[in-house]
Amino acid sequence: RYRPNCPGCRVDRRKEEREGLPVTELCCMWLVTICSSLPIQYVFPFLYFMIRDLNIAKEEEDIGFYAGFVGASYMLGRALTSVMWGVVADKYGRKPVLVTTLFSVQNYLQYTLWTQL
């Protein structure tokens, strides 16, 4: 019934063998989601001070306005590059791309935390 090296058959076989929730896959998805949201969460606490110290805003009330531009530009960059990452994932596979992005986030956090010490 199942053919060897058939990805769809492999998925169907795993579905028949497993009962309940796919906890391992859900944990992996949770980890990737947390790692993908870390960079934007890491930037926002420092935005106020960066914009103030670089004298970008003329008045203190304008700092939130410029912080919104920084957050929007980050999301725009993610939206524009997600198509490229999709093409790379189609060409090389999802797992190598996910591993690459996880290591990139890890290296980014190590570098930024190391420079803060």
Helices and strands as residue ranges (DSSP letters): H 7-17, H 23-53, G 60-62, H 63-92, H 94-116
